[in-house]
Amino acid sequence: MIEIDGSFGEGGGQIVRTAVALSAVTGDPVRITRIRVGRSKPGLSPQHVTAILALAKVTNAKTEGVKPRSPEITFQPGEIRGGRYEIDIGTAGSITLLMQCLLPALVRADSPTTLTVRGGTDVKWSPTIDYLSHVALFAFAEFGVKSHLSCARRGYYPRGGGVATMEVVPGDLKRADIQAFEPGLVEGVSHSSNLPEHVAQRQSEAAVEVLEGSGFVAKIRCETEMVPSTGSGITLWSGRKGASALGERGLRAEKVGAFAAEDMVAELRSKAAVDRHLADQLVPFLALAGGSYTAPEVSRHASTNIWTVTRFLDVEISAEVGEVATFWADL
């Protein structure tokens, strides 16, 4: 059984999600200890529990200790089975983080999978649903991941209630050497729910002003809904780079749009091939298939993910920092 110290590196929920995902892919059982020991509420959060149990369902795994606030778990995977699955995280737990946890296993399933998840689509500390769809899955496809994501309803903090469906066709992964490209059109979506329609419009207009003032062409659509939860946000993307910002009580819509656009400009001006957040999300596929890419930096999340995947796979992943950070793995 592989032993993982959950306090290593960044020491958050990502190390848990990556460890159980690689356990499912390799078939190696894992014990994870000292889970989130440095957090104000240590141990597993309810959304971590849901993700692990969802993966256990897909892989017919045996588990121990998978409950809220647990500091230690074991995960013993079985056969990865495709099919139709419906998961309810509850409240505004991140749909995208759960999907990313299951995706490496679903690529190795015995048949196609349709995964419908209820929870939060646009919440703090996780990729937005539009980022996952337009940036992350776009990049994962270069490694051979065949998937499609649709969002039926958005869910914001704290109520959640969002619904998204990911379809995955299993298949062999392939090496990908991702190259930088000249930034083209910046696309995006500015959205709101249970708020005046001008909120999404003001977010969009502020983002366009920043982007065009920096020399980029932008096309941002506005989306307003009346769904169970109240909130707003904006996601921008161009190729393998993206940025987002979420509305908050007391924060003007113009500030939300400008924040996202300023982050996007910084990413586009970098000579790296992917953005700083995508860099760590690509690590599991880099380890499984080999390849290379550049990013603005080697974040603690990326370093932690590299350490975690190399506990399961006999692969050396290099991350060297120069004008940009270069990640590569040769199988």
C-alpha angles and dihedrals in degrees: 000000000000115000119215125188103217092201094063118121113330088006098202137117094291094074089055094049093046093047096052091043092055090043089057093048097046097035091231115137116234138202116203118195136181091031112195091337093162096054125102087243103033126200129036119340118217091258091053089052091052093050094049093047091047090053089046089055092051093047100037087238130173114228139186130194096014101148136107115293092010111149095200138037140172124212123192110181129206132184117337108236127197124208136098120325131178119196127184111198092182128230112003102330109151115271092190096054091051092049092049090051092055099038100083090053094045089055086062097042123126092243141005118297134215110196119188116188132186121204137070120350098178112030137136123278095021139078114273118243090251092050091052091048101042104029114019100038089042089057095041088056089066087065090052100266109151109202144134128202129200130178118213096178136002124236126200134189129310104010101036113181095156121145126206133166127207122193118200129188112200120232147131119302120229137206114269127195102191114205130201117251139193109271113252131175115353109219128190152152127234112198143178140174130207090358132105112284092241091069093073090040093053091048089052096046092050091050093048091050092055094043096047091043087058093051101262128125113232136193114183123173123207124228125188125183142172103224132149095271129056123226149097141224148154133228125193129191144175119176110310096348130083145159136192144182133194129218121247134190107273095015113115117237090236090060092051092053093044093049092055093045094049091052090048093051090052091052094046093050091054116095089223122115096227135026124260094258096047090052093074094038090059095053098090092052092044088054094047099044109018128232140115145259140166129237136181092254147348101255126199087251090056093046091049092049091050091052092047099050092047089060087066105030131054093231135117115223117194124201113183124181121221130125082329130007114260120209121190143157130188117201 
